[in-house]
Amino acid sequence: MIHIQPTSEMIALVMSICHRTGLTPAELVAILTEIPDDTVSQYRTLLLAESWPQIFSAYLTGGYPACAEPAMRDLLARAYVVSLCYSTHASPSLLLNAATTCAATWQGPAKPNSLYAAAMLHEMADHMG
């Protein structure tokens, strides 16, 4: 695999994603490795079909705290990241390189996971609109 030096814009996008979602760059790396560059749209469709009913059900039964539970947070984060790649046309592999670069120096914010879940849900709704 050829390592391309991430641009400052990609690093800024990764940092923004991490601050908005509460994901660490290492967690973002794990998610981005699953998203194929050449089939983002298809991957998004399949992932949302699989995860959106579960996320929505959790939200209806327990609100943002339910969406912040570990298993649900993972589904929500994966759906959020692929939706972001789709809506912004950001290359998952370029984001992956930037997230890998950021992982060494990351010092994340300390907010309750339910606030991150709320932010991801609201922004995903914007991506779908």
N, C-alpha and C positions, 0 to 999 in steps of 0.2 A: 504494500500500500504506500502510495506517495503521500508524504505529509506536506500540505500546503500551509504556509505561514498565515494565520488568521489576520484579517484586516481589523483595523480599529473599530470599524462599523460592526463587524461580526462580534467582536469582544463586547462592545457596548450592548448589542442585542442580547447576548447571553447574560450579561450582568442584569439587564432589565428583566429578562425572563425569570432569573433567580430571585430578584427582589420582589417581583409581582407574585410569584408562586410559592416561595419558601423552599424551593428545590435547591439543593447544593449543585454546583457544577458537576460533581461526580454522579449525582442522581440524574441530572440532565443527560450526561454521557450515556448512561444505561438506557434511557428512553430513546435517545437519538440513534443508537446503534440498531434499533429495531425498525427504523423508518427508511425504506428504500428511496433513494434519490429519484429514480425514474418512475416510480408509481405512487407518489405521495397522495394523489387524489383517490386512487383505488384503496390504498391502505387506510386513509381517513374514513372512507365510506364504510369499510368493513369494521374498523375499530369503533366508530360511532354507533353502528347498528348493534354491535355486541355490548358496548358499555353504556350508551346513553340511557336505555331503559332502567338499568341498575342505578345510575347516578340520579336520575330524575326521581325514582322511587325512594331512594335514601333521602333526598331533599324534601320530598312530600311528607315523609314519616318523621324526620328529625331535624330538618333545616340544615343550615351550614355546619353545625357540629357533627351531624351524621355524615356529611360529605367529607369531613376532615378525619374520620376514622381511618386507620392505616390502609386497609384493603380498598376502601372507596377512594381515598386520597391518591393511591397509585393509579386507579382507573381514570380518575379525573385528570391527573397530571399528564398521563399518556394521551388522553383525548385532547387536552388543551394544547400540548406541544404539537401534535400532528395538525390540529386546526390552525395553529399559528403558522406553521410551515406552509400550509395550503394557502391561507389567506394573504400571507406576505410574500409568497414565492421564495422564501428563504431555503437554501439548500441544506438538508439535514446533515450532509457530510461536512459542509463548511462550518455549520454551527457546532458539530461534533469536535472539529479541530479547535474552535475557539473555546468551547467548554472544557476541553482537556487542558488548554493553556491556563484557563482561569482557576482550575481546580487547586492548583498549588498555593494560591494566595487568597482563597475565598474566606471571607469573614461575613457570614450571613446575618441578616436582621433577625431580631427576636420578636415575633408577633405570634399570637395564637393561630394554630392551623386552621381554625374556622374562618379567620379573616382571609387567609390565602384561598380557601375553598370558595368563599364568596367572590373574591376577585376573579378567580378562574371561571366560575360559572357565568358571571356577568360579561366577561370579555368573550367567552365562547359564544354567548348569545349574540353578541355583536358580529362575530365571524360568520354566524349562520344567517344573519339578516341580510 
